[in-house]
Amino acid sequence: MTRISIPKPANIDEYIGGFPNDVQEILERVRMTIQKAAPDAKEKISYSMPAFEQNGIVVYFAAYKNHIGLYALPDGHAAFKNELSKYKSGKGSVQFPLNQPVPLDLIAKIVKYRVHENLEKVKNK
C-alpha cells in the first residue's frame, strides 16, 4: 500500500484520505479512539503525521505499508512495556500490523497516560 502522492496534508482528514479505503477505516478508528480518550486535545499535522496536542504533543500516529505506527513520546511506551511487548517497537514507536486488530483499548490507555503526563509537566513548571 502506498499513500496517494499529495503535498504535506493540511489536516488529518486530508492525511487519512490519502490511503486506500480499508486503511482509512482503521485510521479513523484510531483517530476516534484518541479523540474519546483525550477530548480536549487538538488535532494537527506535525512531521507530516496526524498528532494530538494538549499541553504538548500527546501522540502521533501514521499508516505504513504493513502497519499503523503510534508514537507516544517520551514515556508512553515505557509505561505500557508489558502490553506492547507483542508488537514490534523502536525508539519511541510501536507498530500495530494491519493484518491484526488494532488494540484500540490499549491506545486509549496510552493516550490517557500521555494527557496526564503532559498535565503534570505543566503543573511542575
DSSP file (Angstrom, degrees, kcal/mol; ACC not computed):
  #  RESIDUE AA STRUCTURE BP1 BP2  ACC     N-H-->O    O-->H-N    N-H-->O    O-->H-N    TCO  KAPPA ALPHA  PHI   PSI    X-CA   Y-CA   Z-CA
    1    1 A M              0   0    0      0, 0.0     2,-0.4     0, 0.0    18,-0.0   0.000 360.0 360.0 360.0 133.0    0.0    0.0    0.0
    2    2 A T        -     0   0    0     62,-0.1     2,-0.2    63,-0.0     3,-0.1  -0.967 360.0-113.0-125.2 146.9    1.3    3.4   -0.8
    3    3 A R        -     0   0    0     -2,-0.4    16,-0.2     1,-0.1     2,-0.1  -0.492  41.8 -98.9 -72.8 142.0   -0.2    6.7    0.2
    4    4 A I        -     0   0    0     14,-3.5     2,-0.8    -2,-0.2    -1,-0.1  -0.427  46.8-106.9 -60.5 134.3   -1.6    8.8   -2.7
    5    5 A S        +     0   0    0     -2,-0.1    -1,-0.1    -3,-0.1    -3,-0.0  -0.528  62.0 143.7 -73.6 106.9    1.1   11.3   -3.5
    6    6 A I        -     0   0    0     -2,-0.8    -3,-0.0     1,-0.1    12,-0.0  -0.937  53.6 -93.5-134.1 160.0   -0.1   14.7   -2.2
    7    7 A P  S    S-     0   0    0      0, 0.0    -1,-0.1     0, 0.0     3,-0.1  -0.100  76.8 -49.4 -61.2 173.8    1.8   17.5   -0.7
    8    8 A K  S    S-     0   0    0      1,-0.1    41,-0.1     2,-0.1    37,-0.0  -0.214  74.8-108.1 -46.6 125.8    2.1   17.7    3.0
    9    9 A P        -     0   0    0      0, 0.0    39,-0.1     0, 0.0    -1,-0.1  -0.306  17.9-147.3 -63.4 143.1   -1.5   17.2    4.3
   10   10 A A  S    S-     0   0    0      1,-0.1     2,-0.3    -3,-0.1    35,-0.2   0.739  76.9  -1.7 -80.7 -24.5   -3.1   20.3    5.7
   11   11 A N  S  > S-     0   0    0     33,-0.1     4,-2.0     1,-0.1    -1,-0.1  -0.926  81.7 -90.4-156.9 176.3   -5.2   18.3    8.3
   12   12 A I  H  > S+     0   0    0     -2,-0.3     4,-2.9     1,-0.2     5,-0.3   0.855 120.3  58.1 -68.6 -35.0   -5.9   14.8    9.5
   13   13 A D  H  > S+     0   0    0      1,-0.2     4,-2.4     2,-0.2    -1,-0.2   0.935 108.8  46.1 -58.1 -45.4   -8.9   14.4    7.1
   14   14 A E  H  > S+     0   0    0      2,-0.2     4,-0.6     1,-0.2    -2,-0.2   0.898 112.3  51.5 -64.6 -40.9   -6.6   15.0    4.2
   15   15 A Y  H >< S+     0   0    0     -4,-2.0     3,-1.4     1,-0.2    -2,-0.2   0.961 113.1  43.5 -59.4 -52.7   -3.9   12.6    5.6
   16   16 A I  H >< S+     0   0    0     -4,-2.9     3,-1.7     1,-0.3    -2,-0.2   0.877 106.3  62.6 -63.0 -38.0   -6.4    9.8    6.1
   17   17 A G  H 3< S+     0   0    0     -4,-2.4    -1,-0.3     1,-0.3    -2,-0.2   0.646  90.1  70.3 -63.1 -14.6   -8.0   10.5    2.6
   18   18 A G  T << S+     0   0    0     -3,-1.4   -14,-3.5    -4,-0.6    -1,-0.3   0.380  90.5  74.3 -84.0   4.8   -4.6    9.6    1.0
   19   19 A F  S <  S-     0   0    0     -3,-1.7   -16,-0.1   -16,-0.2     5,-0.1  -0.762  93.5 -85.9-116.0 161.0   -4.9    5.9    1.9
   20   20 A P    >>  -     0   0    0      0, 0.0     4,-2.5     0, 0.0     3,-0.6  -0.235  49.3-102.8 -59.1 155.9   -7.0    3.0    0.5
   21   21 A N  H 3> S+     0   0    0      1,-0.2     4,-2.1     2,-0.2     5,-0.2   0.844 119.1  54.1 -53.3 -42.4  -10.5    2.7    2.0
   22   22 A D  H 3> S+     0   0    0      1,-0.2     4,-1.3     2,-0.2    -1,-0.2   0.889 112.8  43.3 -64.1 -37.2   -9.6   -0.3    4.3
   23   23 A V  H <> S+     0   0    0     -3,-0.6     4,-2.9     2,-0.2    -1,-0.2   0.864 108.7  58.7 -74.4 -36.2   -6.7    1.7    5.8
   24   24 A Q  H  X S+     0   0    0     -4,-2.5     4,-2.6     1,-0.2    -2,-0.2   0.912 103.8  52.8 -56.8 -42.1   -8.8    4.8    6.1
   25   25 A E  H  X S+     0   0    0     -4,-2.1     4,-1.9     2,-0.2    -1,-0.2   0.911 110.8  46.0 -61.1 -42.8  -11.3    2.8    8.2
   26   26 A I  H  X S+     0   0    0     -4,-1.3     4,-2.4     2,-0.2    -2,-0.2   0.937 112.6  50.1 -65.2 -46.6   -8.5    1.8   10.6
   27   27 A L  H  X S+     0   0    0     -4,-2.9     4,-2.7     1,-0.2    -2,-0.2   0.886 109.5  51.5 -60.7 -39.3   -7.1    5.3   10.8
   28   28 A E  H  X S+     0   0    0     -4,-2.6     4,-2.8    -5,-0.2    -1,-0.2   0.887 108.9  50.7 -65.7 -38.1  -10.5    6.7   11.6
   29   29 A R  H  X S+     0   0    0     -4,-1.9     4,-2.1     2,-0.2    -2,-0.2   0.910 111.9  47.3 -65.5 -40.8  -11.0    4.2   14.4
   30   30 A V  H  X S+     0   0    0     -4,-2.4     4,-2.3     2,-0.2    -2,-0.2   0.938 112.9  49.6 -62.9 -45.9   -7.6    5.1   15.8
   31   31 A R  H  X S+     0   0    0     -4,-2.7     4,-2.7     1,-0.2    -2,-0.2   0.930 111.6  47.3 -58.6 -48.1   -8.4    8.8   15.5
   32   32 A M  H  X S+     0   0    0     -4,-2.8     4,-2.4     1,-0.2    -1,-0.2   0.863 110.1  53.8 -64.3 -35.7  -11.8    8.4   17.2
   33   33 A T  H  X S+     0   0    0     -4,-2.1     4,-2.1     2,-0.2    -1,-0.2   0.920 111.1  45.4 -62.8 -44.3  -10.2    6.4   20.0
   34   34 A I  H  X S+     0   0    0     -4,-2.3     4,-2.1     2,-0.2    -2,-0.2   0.920 112.1  51.8 -66.2 -43.9   -7.7    9.2   20.6
   35   35 A Q  H  < S+     0   0    0     -4,-2.7    -2,-0.2     1,-0.2    -1,-0.2   0.907 111.8  46.7 -59.2 -42.3  -10.4   11.8   20.5
   36   36 A K  H  < S+     0   0    0     -4,-2.4    -1,-0.2     1,-0.2    -2,-0.2   0.887 114.9  45.9 -68.4 -38.5  -12.5    9.9   23.0
   37   37 A A  H  < S+     0   0    0     -4,-2.1    -1,-0.2     1,-0.3    -2,-0.2   0.755 128.4  26.6 -76.2 -24.5   -9.5    9.4   25.4
   38   38 A A    ><  +     0   0    0     -4,-2.1     3,-1.8    -5,-0.2    -1,-0.3  -0.571  69.9 168.5-136.5  70.5   -8.4   13.0   25.1
   39   39 A P  T 3  S+     0   0    0      0, 0.0    -1,-0.1     0, 0.0    -3,-0.1   0.711  78.4  50.7 -63.1 -20.5  -11.5   15.1   24.3
   40   40 A D  T 3  S+     0   0    0      2,-0.1     2,-0.1    14,-0.0    -5,-0.1   0.500  86.0 109.0 -94.0  -3.8   -9.7   18.4   24.9
   41   41 A A    <   -     0   0    0     -3,-1.8     2,-0.4    -6,-0.2    13,-0.2  -0.441  64.9-132.7 -73.4 146.4   -6.7   17.6   22.7
   42   42 A K  E     -A   53   0A   0     11,-2.9    11,-2.6    -2,-0.1     2,-0.2  -0.813  15.4-125.4-101.7 138.9   -6.5   19.5   19.4
   43   43 A E  E     +A   52   0A   0     -2,-0.4     2,-0.3     9,-0.2     9,-0.2  -0.535  40.3 151.9 -79.6 147.3   -5.7   17.8   16.1
   44   44 A K  E     -A   51   0A   0      7,-2.1     7,-2.6    -2,-0.2     2,-0.5  -0.974  44.2-111.6-160.4 169.5   -2.8   18.9   14.0
   45   45 A I  E     +A   50   0A   0     -2,-0.3     2,-0.4   -35,-0.2    15,-0.0  -0.958  38.6 169.4-107.3 128.3   -0.3   17.7   11.4
   46   46 A S  E >  S+A   49   0A   0      3,-2.6     3,-1.7    -2,-0.5    -2,-0.1  -0.996  70.2   1.7-140.7 133.6    3.2   17.6   12.7
   47   47 A Y  T 3  S-     0   0    0     -2,-0.4    -1,-0.1     1,-0.3    -2,-0.0   0.854 129.8 -65.3  55.5  34.4    6.2   15.9   10.9
   48   48 A S  T 3  S+     0   0    0      1,-0.2    -1,-0.3   -39,-0.1    -3,-0.0   0.677 117.6 106.5  61.3  21.0    3.6   15.2    8.2
   49   49 A M  E <  S-A   46   0A   0     -3,-1.7    -3,-2.6    13,-0.1    -1,-0.2  -0.909  81.1 -96.6-124.3 153.0    1.7   12.9   10.6
   50   50 A P  E     +A   45   0A   0      0, 0.0    11,-2.0     0, 0.0     2,-0.3  -0.472  50.4 176.9 -63.4 138.4   -1.5   13.2   12.5
   51   51 A A  E     -AB  44  60A   0     -7,-2.6    -7,-2.1     9,-0.2     2,-0.4  -0.975  25.6-143.9-142.4 155.2   -0.9   14.4   16.0
   52   52 A F  E     -AB  43  59A   0      7,-2.3     6,-3.7    -2,-0.3     7,-0.9  -0.985  19.5-162.2-121.8 135.4   -3.0   15.3   19.0
   53   53 A E  E     +AB  42  57A   0    -11,-2.6   -11,-2.9    -2,-0.4     4,-0.3  -0.962  25.4 150.0-125.9 131.1   -1.8   18.2   21.3
   54   54 A Q  S    S-     0   0    0      2,-3.3   -13,-0.1    -2,-0.4    64,-0.1  -0.748  91.2 -18.1-156.6 105.9   -2.8   19.1   24.8
   55   55 A N  S    S-     0   0    0     -2,-0.2     2,-0.2    64,-0.0    67,-0.1   0.881 143.2 -22.8  58.9  39.2   -0.1   20.8   26.9
   56   56 A G  S    S-     0   0    0     63,-0.0    -2,-3.3     0, 0.0     2,-0.2  -0.498 114.2 -33.2 112.2 173.8    2.3   19.4   24.3
   57   57 A I  E     -B   53   0A   0     -4,-0.3    -4,-0.3    -2,-0.2     3,-0.1  -0.448  47.7-175.1 -67.0 132.1    2.0   16.5   21.9
   58   58 A V  E     -     0   0A   0     -6,-3.7     2,-0.3     1,-0.4    -5,-0.2   0.899  64.6 -25.7 -88.5 -59.6    0.0   13.6   23.3
   59   59 A V  E     -B   52   0A   0     -7,-0.9    -7,-2.3    13,-0.1    -1,-0.4  -0.988  48.2-148.7-151.6 157.3    0.5   11.2   20.5
   60   60 A Y  E     -BC  51  71A   0     11,-2.1    11,-2.5    -2,-0.3     2,-0.3  -0.877  17.8-172.6-114.5 155.8    1.3   10.9   16.8
   61   61 A F  E     + C   0  70A   0    -11,-2.0     2,-0.3    -2,-0.3     9,-0.2  -0.984   5.5 173.7-144.6 158.0    0.0    8.1   14.5
   62   62 A A  E     - C   0  69A   0      7,-2.0     7,-3.3    -2,-0.3     2,-0.4  -0.991  25.7-123.0-159.8 154.1    0.7    7.2   10.9
   63   63 A A  E     + C   0  68A   0     -2,-0.3     2,-0.2     5,-0.2     5,-0.2  -0.827  28.8 175.9-104.4 143.6    0.0    4.5    8.4
   64   64 A Y        -     0   0    0      3,-2.8   -62,-0.1    -2,-0.4    34,-0.0  -0.712  49.6 -78.7-131.9-177.2    2.7    2.5    6.6
   65   65 A K  S    S+     0   0    0     -2,-0.2     3,-0.1     1,-0.2   -63,-0.0   0.882 124.5   8.4 -55.4 -44.2    2.7   -0.4    4.1
   66   66 A N  S    S+     0   0    0      1,-0.1    32,-2.6    32,-0.0    33,-0.4   0.383 126.4  28.2-122.0   2.1    2.1   -3.1    6.7
   67   67 A H  E     - D   0  97A   0     30,-0.3    -3,-2.8    31,-0.1     2,-0.5  -0.970  64.5-115.3-155.9 167.3    1.3   -1.3   10.0
   68   68 A I  E     -CD  63  96A   0     28,-2.4    28,-2.9    -2,-0.3     2,-0.4  -0.959  35.6-146.0-105.0 128.0    0.0    1.6   11.9
   69   69 A G  E     -CD  62  95A   0     -7,-3.3    -7,-2.0    -2,-0.5     2,-0.4  -0.786  11.1-165.5 -96.5 139.6    2.7    3.4   13.9
   70   70 A L  E     -CD  61  94A   0     24,-2.2    24,-1.6    -2,-0.4     2,-0.5  -0.991   1.3-167.5-124.2 133.5    1.9    5.0   17.2
   71   71 A Y  E     +C   60   0A   0    -11,-2.5   -11,-2.1    -2,-0.4     2,-0.3  -0.951  13.9 167.8-125.6 108.7    4.3    7.5   18.8
   72   72 A A     >> -     0   0    0     -2,-0.5     4,-1.9    20,-0.4     5,-0.6  -0.546  35.2-146.6-121.0  63.7    3.7    8.3   22.5
   73   73 A L  T  45 +     0   0    0     -2,-0.3     2,-0.1     1,-0.2    -2,-0.1  -0.455  56.9  11.4 -80.7 151.7    6.9   10.1   23.5
   74   74 A P  T  45S-     0   0    0      0, 0.0     4,-0.2     0, 0.0    -1,-0.2  -0.942 135.1  -9.8 -89.5 -26.2    8.6   10.5   25.8
   75   75 A D  T  >5S+     0   0    0      1,-0.1     4,-2.1     2,-0.1    -2,-0.2   0.422  96.6 101.1-117.3   2.0    7.3    7.8   28.2
   76   76 A G  T  <5S+     0   0    0     -4,-1.9     4,-0.4     1,-0.2    -3,-0.2   0.827  89.4  43.7 -60.2 -33.5    4.0    6.4   26.8
   77   77 A H  T >4<S+     0   0    0     -5,-0.6     3,-0.9     2,-0.2    -1,-0.2   0.900 111.1  52.3 -79.8 -41.0    5.7    3.3   25.5
   78   78 A A  G >4 S+     0   0    0      1,-0.2     3,-1.4    -4,-0.2     4,-0.2   0.880 105.0  56.8 -61.9 -37.7    7.8    2.6   28.6
   79   79 A A  G 3< S+     0   0    0     -4,-2.1    -1,-0.2     1,-0.3    -2,-0.2   0.722 115.6  36.8 -67.4 -20.7    4.8    2.8   30.8
   80   80 A F  G <> S+     0   0    0     -3,-0.9     4,-2.3    -4,-0.4    -1,-0.3  -0.087  76.4 133.4-121.2  32.2    3.0    0.1   28.8
   81   81 A K  H <> S+     0   0    0     -3,-1.4     4,-0.7     1,-0.2    -1,-0.1   0.870  72.6  47.9 -53.4 -44.8    6.0   -2.1   28.1
   82   82 A N  H >4 S+     0   0    0      1,-0.2     3,-0.9     2,-0.2     4,-0.3   0.938 113.4  46.0 -65.2 -47.0    4.3   -5.4   29.0
   83   83 A E  H 34 S+     0   0    0      1,-0.2     3,-0.4     2,-0.1    -1,-0.2   0.815 117.4  45.0 -65.4 -30.1    1.2   -4.7   27.0
   84   84 A L  H >< S+     0   0    0     -4,-2.3     3,-2.2    -7,-0.2    -1,-0.2   0.500  84.6  97.5 -90.7  -4.6    3.2   -3.6   24.0
   85   85 A S  T << S+     0   0    0     -3,-0.9    -1,-0.2    -4,-0.7    -2,-0.1   0.736  77.0  58.7 -61.4 -24.0    5.7   -6.4   24.1
   86   86 A K  T 3  S+     0   0    0     -3,-0.4     2,-0.3    -4,-0.3    -1,-0.3   0.509  98.4  74.8 -84.3  -1.4    4.0   -8.5   21.5
   87   87 A Y  S <  S-     0   0    0     -3,-2.2     2,-0.2     9,-0.1     9,-0.1  -0.818  91.4-104.4-110.3 150.1    4.3   -5.7   18.9
   88   88 A K  E     +E   95   0A   0      7,-0.5     7,-3.0    -2,-0.3     2,-0.3  -0.508  49.9 176.9 -67.2 134.7    7.4   -4.6   17.0
   89   89 A S  E     -E   94   0A   0      5,-0.2     5,-0.2    -2,-0.2     2,-0.2  -0.961  18.4-173.8-141.3 159.9    8.7   -1.4   18.5
   90   90 A G  E >   -E   93   0A   0      3,-1.7     3,-1.5    -2,-0.3     2,-0.8  -0.640  58.7 -40.5-133.0-168.4   11.5    1.0   18.1
   91   91 A K  T 3  S-     0   0    0      1,-0.3     3,-0.1    -2,-0.2     0, 0.0  -0.468 129.8 -15.0 -64.8 105.3   12.7    4.0   20.0
   92   92 A G  T 3  S+     0   0    0     -2,-0.8   -20,-0.4     1,-0.2     2,-0.3   0.592 122.4  90.2  79.5  10.8    9.5    5.8   20.8
   93   93 A S  E <   - E   0  90A   0     -3,-1.5    -3,-1.7   -22,-0.2     2,-0.3  -0.953  49.9-164.8-138.5 158.0    7.3    3.9   18.4
   94   94 A V  E     -DE  70  89A   0    -24,-1.6   -24,-2.2    -2,-0.3     2,-0.5  -0.992  15.8-141.7-138.3 145.7    5.2    0.8   18.3
   95   95 A Q  E     -DE  69  88A   0     -7,-3.0    -7,-0.5    -2,-0.3   -26,-0.2  -0.933   6.8-164.2-114.3 124.2    3.9   -0.9   15.2
   96   96 A F  E     -D   68   0A   0    -28,-2.9   -28,-2.4    -2,-0.5     6,-0.1  -0.922  29.5-124.3-104.2 111.9    0.4   -2.4   15.0
   97   97 A P  E >   -D   67   0A   0      0, 0.0     3,-1.3     0, 0.0   -30,-0.3  -0.222   6.7-135.4 -58.9 141.5    0.2   -4.8   12.0
   98   98 A L  T 3  S+     0   0    0    -32,-2.6   -31,-0.1     1,-0.3     4,-0.1   0.707 102.8  62.7 -69.5 -19.7   -2.6   -4.1    9.5
   99   99 A N  T 3  S+     0   0    0    -33,-0.4    -1,-0.3     2,-0.1   -32,-0.1   0.287 101.8  59.1 -91.1  12.3   -3.4   -7.8    9.3
  100  100 A Q  S <  S-     0   0    0     -3,-1.3     2,-0.1    -4,-0.0    -4,-0.0  -0.945 100.5 -87.5-132.2 155.2   -4.4   -7.9   13.0
  101  101 A P        -     0   0    0      0, 0.0    -2,-0.1     0, 0.0    -3,-0.0  -0.418  45.4-119.8 -61.5 134.3   -7.0   -6.0   15.0
  102  102 A V        -     0   0    0     -2,-0.1     2,-2.1    -4,-0.1     3,-0.2  -0.623  24.4-119.9 -75.0 130.7   -5.5   -2.7   16.3
  103  103 A P     >  +     0   0    0      0, 0.0     4,-2.3     0, 0.0     3,-0.3  -0.460  41.4 170.9 -75.6  79.7   -5.6   -2.7   20.1
  104  104 A L  H  > S+     0   0    0     -2,-2.1     4,-2.4     1,-0.2     5,-0.2   0.849  73.7  55.7 -62.2 -36.4   -7.9    0.4   20.5
  105  105 A D  H  > S+     0   0    0      2,-0.2     4,-1.9     1,-0.2    -1,-0.2   0.908 109.5  47.2 -62.8 -40.3   -8.4   -0.1   24.3
  106  106 A L  H  > S+     0   0    0     -3,-0.3     4,-2.5     2,-0.2    -2,-0.2   0.908 109.9  52.5 -67.4 -41.7   -4.6   -0.1   24.7
  107  107 A I  H  X S+     0   0    0     -4,-2.3     4,-2.6     1,-0.2    -2,-0.2   0.919 108.1  52.2 -59.3 -42.5   -4.2    3.0   22.6
  108  108 A A  H  X S+     0   0    0     -4,-2.4     4,-2.5     1,-0.2    -1,-0.2   0.911 109.5  48.9 -60.3 -43.0   -6.9    4.7   24.7
  109  109 A K  H  X S+     0   0    0     -4,-1.9     4,-2.2     2,-0.2    -1,-0.2   0.910 111.7  49.0 -63.5 -41.8   -4.9    3.9   27.9
  110  110 A I  H  X S+     0   0    0     -4,-2.5     4,-2.5     2,-0.2    -2,-0.2   0.920 111.3  49.9 -63.9 -43.5   -1.7    5.2   26.4
  111  111 A V  H  X S+     0   0    0     -4,-2.6     4,-2.5     2,-0.2    -2,-0.2   0.926 110.6  48.9 -62.3 -45.8   -3.4    8.4   25.3
  112  112 A K  H  X S+     0   0    0     -4,-2.5     4,-2.2     1,-0.2    -1,-0.2   0.899 111.1  51.3 -61.2 -39.6   -4.9    9.0   28.8
  113  113 A Y  H  X S+     0   0    0     -4,-2.2     4,-2.7     1,-0.2    -2,-0.2   0.930 110.7  48.2 -60.8 -46.0   -1.5    8.3   30.3
  114  114 A R  H  X S+     0   0    0     -4,-2.5     4,-2.6     2,-0.2    -2,-0.2   0.873 108.9  52.8 -66.9 -37.0    0.1   10.9   28.0
  115  115 A V  H  X S+     0   0    0     -4,-2.5     4,-2.2     2,-0.2    -1,-0.2   0.938 113.0  45.0 -60.8 -45.7   -2.5   13.5   28.7
  116  116 A H  H  X S+     0   0    0     -4,-2.2     4,-2.4     2,-0.2    -2,-0.2   0.916 111.7  52.4 -63.7 -43.8   -1.9   13.1   32.5
  117  117 A E  H  X S+     0   0    0     -4,-2.7     4,-1.8     1,-0.2    -2,-0.2   0.918 110.9  46.9 -59.6 -44.8    1.9   13.1   31.9
  118  118 A N  H  X S+     0   0    0     -4,-2.6     4,-1.8     1,-0.2    -1,-0.2   0.889 110.6  52.5 -65.3 -38.6    1.7   16.4   30.0
  119  119 A L  H  X S+     0   0    0     -4,-2.2     4,-2.4     1,-0.2    -2,-0.2   0.897 107.5  51.9 -63.8 -40.3   -0.6   17.9   32.6
  120  120 A E  H  X S+     0   0    0     -4,-2.4     4,-2.1     1,-0.2    -1,-0.2   0.888 106.4  54.1 -63.4 -38.8    2.0   17.0   35.3
  121  121 A K  H  < S+     0   0    0     -4,-1.8     4,-0.3     1,-0.2    -1,-0.2   0.910 109.9  47.3 -61.1 -41.4    4.7   18.7   33.4
  122  122 A V  H >< S+     0   0    0     -4,-1.8     3,-1.1     1,-0.2    -2,-0.2   0.916 112.1  49.9 -66.1 -43.5    2.6   21.9   33.2
  123  123 A K  H 3< S+     0   0    0     -4,-2.4    -1,-0.2     1,-0.2    -2,-0.2   0.856 109.1  52.6 -62.2 -35.9    1.9   21.7   37.0
  124  124 A N  T 3<        0   0    0     -4,-2.1    -1,-0.2     1,-0.2    -2,-0.2   0.454 360.0 360.0 -84.7  -0.2    5.5   21.2   37.9
  125  125 A K    <         0   0    0     -3,-1.1    -1,-0.2    -4,-0.3    -2,-0.1   0.475 360.0 360.0 -81.4 360.0    6.8   24.3   35.9
